[in-house]
Amino acid sequence: MTSLNKLKKRARRRERKREHKRWVDRGWEDDHHILAKSRGGTKHPSNIIRMDRSRHEAFHFLFGNRTFLEAARVLVVLNDNHDQNLLSARR
């Protein structure tokens, strides 16, 4: 990689960080840890996704510090229970 390409790559990375900071500062976006820090998750980019603030807050309100997979399992169980209740009510 040429030195010019390296400089361009660094400049793009800095611009992405600045843009992300602007979103966070305006309150539009939060970093969501896939595995919560309280459960051993890290700040590594592979463990972080960006979510808009209202959805991020709603996720934690509904599911606490569960992972997406754990939250999905909760929803599946609730849906199965709901389906069973509907079947029982029709009999």
BAFI-3210 file (N, C-alpha, C; in Angstrom, 3 decimals, decimal comma, padded with zeros to 6 digits):
// residues 91
n [1|2|3|4|5|6|7|8|9|10|11|12|13|14|15|16|17|18|19|20|21|22|23|24|25|26|27|28|29|30|31|32|33|34|35|36|37|38|39|40|41|42|43|44|45|46|47|48|49|50|51|52|53|54|55|56|57|58|59|60|61|62|63|64|65|66|67|68|69|70|71|72|73|74|75|76|77|78|79|80|81|82|83|84|85|86|87|88|89|90|91]
n.u [000,859|000,617|002,085|000,389|-002,114|-002,312|-002,480|-004,921|-006,631|-006,353|-007,402|-010,089|-010,885|-010,609|-012,569|-014,891|-014,947|-015,303|-017,811|-019,386|-019,142|-020,489|-023,139|-023,587|-023,200|-025,348|-027,346|-028,564|-027,671|-026,476|-023,897|-024,248|-023,531|-022,956|-022,461|-022,962|-020,969|-020,987|-021,220|-018,892|-018,306|-016,511|-015,021|-014,386|-014,680|-015,969|-017,801|-019,680|-022,539|-024,203|-026,995|-030,087|-030,906|-033,482|-034,407|-032,369|-032,671|-035,240|-034,777|-033,157|-034,937|-036,911|-035,469|-033,298|-029,947|-029,662|-028,460|-028,901|-029,653|-030,549|-032,703|-034,303|-034,958|-036,554|-038,733|-039,659|-040,480|-042,507|-044,250|-044,881|-046,207|-048,355|-049,629|-050,369|-052,181|-054,179|-055,071|-056,067|-058,159|-059,976|-061,087]
n.v [-001,177|002,146|005,164|007,329|006,111|005,017|007,350|008,355|006,351|006,590|009,166|008,759|007,027|008,722|010,621|009,045|008,468|011,064|011,695|009,740|010,567|013,030|012,130|010,757|012,825|014,464|012,949|011,035|008,515|005,531|003,459|000,047|-002,697|-005,915|-008,211|-007,477|-005,153|-005,605|-008,297|-009,318|-008,423|-006,563|-003,398|-003,650|-003,159|-005,322|-006,158|-004,237|-002,519|000,031|001,836|003,594|005,982|005,807|003,227|001,720|002,298|001,232|-001,489|-002,219|-001,625|-003,550|-005,989|-005,944|-006,722|-008,708|-010,645|-010,259|-012,733|-014,079|-012,423|-012,877|-015,541|-015,285|-013,952|-015,920|-017,929|-016,536|-016,111|-018,773|-019,561|-017,813|-018,714|-021,280|-020,594|-019,400|-021,618|-023,196|-021,631|-021,767|-024,252]
n.w [000,000|-000,883|000,452|000,100|-000,164|002,390|003,909|002,965|003,851|006,649|006,926|006,144|008,193|010,431|009,771|009,831|012,569|013,591|012,483|013,697|016,361|016,193|015,745|018,144|020,006|019,370|020,254|018,725|018,251|019,739|021,128|021,197|023,126|022,073|023,634|026,859|028,740|031,453|031,521|030,664|028,123|025,607|024,542|021,975|018,450|017,165|019,002|019,194|018,121|016,293|017,353|017,053|019,536|020,830|020,173|021,293|024,040|024,375|023,849|026,072|028,120|027,707|027,632|029,360|030,104|028,241|025,449|021,857|020,816|023,124|023,763|021,533|021,986|024,270|023,139|021,366|023,141|024,509|022,377|021,690|024,039|023,937|021,584|022,466|024,491|022,943|021,480|023,554|024,490|022,436|022,538]
ca.u [000,000|001,442|001,904|-000,789|-003,284|-002,363|-002,979|-006,346|-007,322|-006,391|-008,325|-011,447|-011,140|-010,833|-013,855|-015,940|-014,997|-015,912|-019,238|-020,019|-019,207|-021,568|-024,405|-023,704|-023,359|-026,702|-028,289|-029,264|-027,133|-025,738|-023,190|-024,853|-022,615|-023,623|-022,354|-022,831|-019,694|-021,185|-021,167|-017,595|-018,138|-015,435|-015,286|-013,872|-015,712|-016,732|-018,815|-020,495|-023,324|-024,802|-028,460|-030,590|-031,048|-034,789|-034,461|-031,417|-033,315|-036,362|-034,225|-032,751|-036,144|-037,607|-034,658|-032,168|-028,624|-029,638|-027,952|-029,974|-030,101|-031,345|-033,963|-035,099|-035,485|-037,661|-039,874|-040,167|-041,212|-043,754|-045,126|-045,377|-047,195|-049,538|-050,297|-050,993|-053,345|-055,220|-055,614|-056,838|-059,373|-060,905|-061,644]
ca.v [000,000|003,349|006,080|008,153|005,296|004,922|008,637|008,424|005,417|007,226|010,303|008,199|006,502|009,884|011,217|008,159|008,682|012,384|011,589|008,963|011,440|013,998|011,435|010,478|014,107|014,973|012,053|010,237|007,170|004,975|002,200|-001,053|-003,829|-007,180|-008,844|-006,347|-005,046|-006,213|-009,754|-009,675|-007,862|-005,586|-002,229|-003,941|-002,901|-006,526|-006,350|-003,025|-002,085|001,353|001,834|004,911|006,025|005,349|001,767|001,195|002,372|000,282|-002,845|-002,473|-001,609|-004,826|-007,197|-005,773|-006,916|-009,917|-010,514|-010,336|-014,126|-014,359|-011,681|-013,602|-016,750|-014,838|-013,671|-017,190|-018,580|-015,785|-016,389|-020,150|-019,564|-017,115|-019,639|-022,346|-020,009|-019,241|-022,954|-023,653|-020,810|-022,135|-025,589]
ca.w [000,000|-000,971|001,583|-000,181|000,184|003,851|004,402|002,646|004,735|007,974|006,864|006,146|009,537|011,306|009,411|010,374|014,025|013,827|012,147|014,777|017,541|015,972|015,976|019,578|020,702|019,116|020,899|017,728|018,122|020,874|020,916|021,946|023,238|021,774|024,947|027,780|029,468|032,777|031,356|030,090|026,779|025,461|023,721|020,633|017,442|016,816|020,038|019,267|016,971|016,509|017,349|017,409|020,993|021,329|020,061|022,270|025,350|024,383|023,962|027,460|028,949|027,534|027,758|030,277|029,504|027,418|024,080|020,873|020,735|024,327|023,619|020,538|022,641|025,125|022,264|020,846|024,242|024,716|021,236|021,835|025,127|023,424|020,671|023,268|025,145|021,934|021,181|024,713|024,583|021,364|022,803]
c.u [000,901|001,154|000,690|-002,066|-003,431|-002,921|-004,478|-007,156|-007,437|-007,382|-009,771|-011,819|-011,419|-012,193|-015,010|-016,080|-015,651|-017,412|-019,984|-020,169|-020,318|-022,931|-024,629|-023,950|-024,760|-027,765|-029,051|-028,831|-026,355|-024,955|-023,850|-023,859|-023,392|-023,610|-022,049|-021,481|-019,804|-021,145|-019,888|-017,361|-017,067|-015,909|-014,803|-014,992|-016,532|-017,840|-019,786|-021,274|-023,905|-026,308|-028,927|-031,019|-032,385|-034,911|-033,525|-032,048|-034,470|-035,862|-033,879|-033,942|-036,828|-036,769|-033,468|-030,851|-028,534|-029,009|-029,146|-030,528|-030,967|-032,697|-034,878|-035,715|-036,663|-038,903|-040,490|-040,987|-042,534|-044,749|-045,712|-046,445|-048,491|-050,334|-051,008|-052,255|-054,499|-055,873|-056,504|-058,167|-060,412|-061,583|-062,840]
c.v [001,235|004,257|006,987|007,380|005,149|006,211|008,781|007,531|006,000|008,380|009,822|007,679|007,647|010,517|010,361|008,343|010,022|012,339|010,817|009,821|012,474|013,358|011,202|011,774|014,688|014,076|011,163|008,787|006,785|003,761|001,154|-002,210|-005,118|-008,065|-007,717|-006,356|-005,704|-007,731|-010,187|-009,175|-006,781|-004,384|-002,435|-003,735|-004,134|-006,812|-005,174|-002,843|-000,722|001,223|003,249|004,861|005,471|003,824|001,100|001,183|001,370|-001,152|-003,152|-002,435|-002,973|-006,038|-007,072|-005,928|-008,207|-009,608|-010,564|-011,755|-014,494|-013,649|-012,381|-014,854|-016,405|-014,607|-014,947|-017,898|-017,860|-016,062|-017,802|-020,234|-018,900|-018,025|-020,751|-021,830|-019,807|-020,574|-023,438|-022,899|-021,212|-023,475|-025,530]
c.w [000,000|000,211|001,365|000,181|001,698|004,450|004,142|003,585|006,146|008,003|006,884|007,534|010,513|011,037|009,928|011,882|014,354|013,568|013,232|016,025|017,389|016,222|017,463|020,342|020,524|019,735|019,943|017,734|019,372|020,403|021,799|021,939|023,004|023,014|025,923|028,494|030,833|032,732|030,657|028,679|026,762|024,649|022,284|019,603|017,046|017,835|020,111|017,968|017,312|016,392|017,600|018,877|021,480|021,238|021,071|023,661|025,459|024,542|025,414|028,414|028,900|027,934|028,713|029,543|028,705|026,056|023,122|020,778|021,943|024,258|022,622|021,152|023,550|024,271|021,706|021,922|024,491|023,598|021,330|022,915|024,677|022,490|021,435|023,967|024,173|021,616|022,329|024,807|023,548|021,635|023,692]
res [m|t|s|l|n|k|l|k|k|r|a|r|r|r|e|r|k|r|e|h|k|r|w|v|d|r|g|w|e|d|d|h|h|i|l|a|k|s|r|g|g|t|k|h|p|s|n|i|i|r|m|d|r|s|r|h|e|a|f|h|f|l|f|g|n|r|t|f|l|e|a|a|r|v|l|v|v|l|n|d|n|h|d|q|n|l|l|s|a|r|r]
***
